Amino acid sequence: MTPDSLRIAMISVHSSPLGPLGTRDTGGMSVYIRELSREFGRLGHPVDIFTGAGDPTAGNSPQRLYPNVRLARLPLGPGPQVPKAELHAHLSRFALAFEDFCGRTGADYDLIHSHYWLSGRVGEAVRTERDLPHIVTFHTLGALKNAVLGPESAPSPRVAAERALAASCDRIVVTSRREQGNLIRHYGAHPERVRLVPCGVDPSLFRPLDRRAARRGIGVGDDERIALYVGRFAPEKGLDRLLRAFARLAHIPRLRLVVVGGMADGDPQFGRMRALARSLGIDDRVAFIGRVEHAQLPAFYSAADVLALPSSYESFGMVGLESLACGTPVAATRVGAMDELIVPEIGGCLADGFAPEALAGAIERTLALPGAATESGRERIRRTVRDYRWARVARDVLQVYRDALSFHERTAAANAAEPALAAHAGGVR
């Protein structure tokens, strides 16, 4: 550690950065926490990540993930696994376990960074107990899920908690301009407390691979045209919209859709999507691969002619960034950071609305872009996202932390001065 090092408590109650990506509660947020923490560690800032997810028999000792980065699993509920919908009732237990961890290990922190609303509630408890700056990244907003998917898609305790956190925390980190506007519009967040820092990508992992070799590796032919979907099967991810859009592209010769994600065993959504493909008469042109490891994704991106991102709602859309870093263009709905990431006529096309025919049009236009299948064209696409590196994200978030520390100190000083001013005013009357 150096005198300028910050000791960071990273709270992720319901999702572990070591969880299997593509499962129900492990996605872009887990990648964000893992990669951001790794960069902080490289810069000499110690990070402890606290989660209630993972193996309940792992013990109380923190696990070293990277230099200066540890993962601590804390008890969350009365049993080994608590359903996500019931987690909010057990957050006080998690906050007490955090305090017990600090007392047992002597850990002390300069600030708290909470991820998702459940973690935000724990972060507020720690903030009150320890008088620390509290930074929140929501990753998604309940009010937006309700607006997009219908009322009660997000529970009312979530919406109430997010609104309260938007008013009380020292800083909020958002990853796209669209989410920044949503937070201010739906929750009345003070613009001065909201900071925009986009997500990042690891360019050493996500890079263009030899296309023919990548295609052989995933079992598709050199003469086929490949549209790719990567993501969970949650309703807001829009896979049903993509399947309906793909059914409108039967006139494109040798076009196949490769679907990466979802759990083939025991996930009703997986069966529902396969049944929808059959009902649309496209099951012979759609390959459901299931979940793959994060390190395998560059081969799928490199093998594809286009990544389709059909979501109804994203706070950022990390798979779009990963695809572009691999030199593969993206056809997307206007969600998250897609307007910011996709350079028109180079990086792909945006759909004119959320109807399946609009998405089909964006896919067809992207497939027609010149040069996307050539080595120089792929490198040109990759260059459009060269500034989206985790090292830069970490530096920008560290600046948010320092702003939050300064704001917290000023607020504490102002609060301390109020009783003195009141006493002085009372004495001169």
HUWO-V876293 format. One line per field, one symbol per residue. phi: phi as a letter, one per 30 degrees, with the letter a starting at -180 (. if undefined). A space follows every 10 residues. Layout:
phi=???
This chain:
phi=.cecdccccc cbecbcdcdd djdecbbddd deddddddde dddjcdbccc bccjddcdjc ddcdcbeibb ccccdbbdcd bceedcdddc dddddddddd edddcidbbc abbcbidddd ddedddeddc hcdbcbbdib ceddddddcj eidcddeddd dddddddcdd bbcccaddde ddddddcidd edccbcbddb bcddccbdce dddddddcib ddcdcccbcb ldcdeddidd ddddddddcd dddhdbcccc kicdcicddd ddddddeddd icddcbccdi dbdedddedd dddddacccc ddabdbjddd ddddddicdb cbddbhcddd dddeibckbc ddjcdeddde dddddddddd idccdddddd deddcddccd ddeddddedd eddddddddd dddddddddd dddddddcd
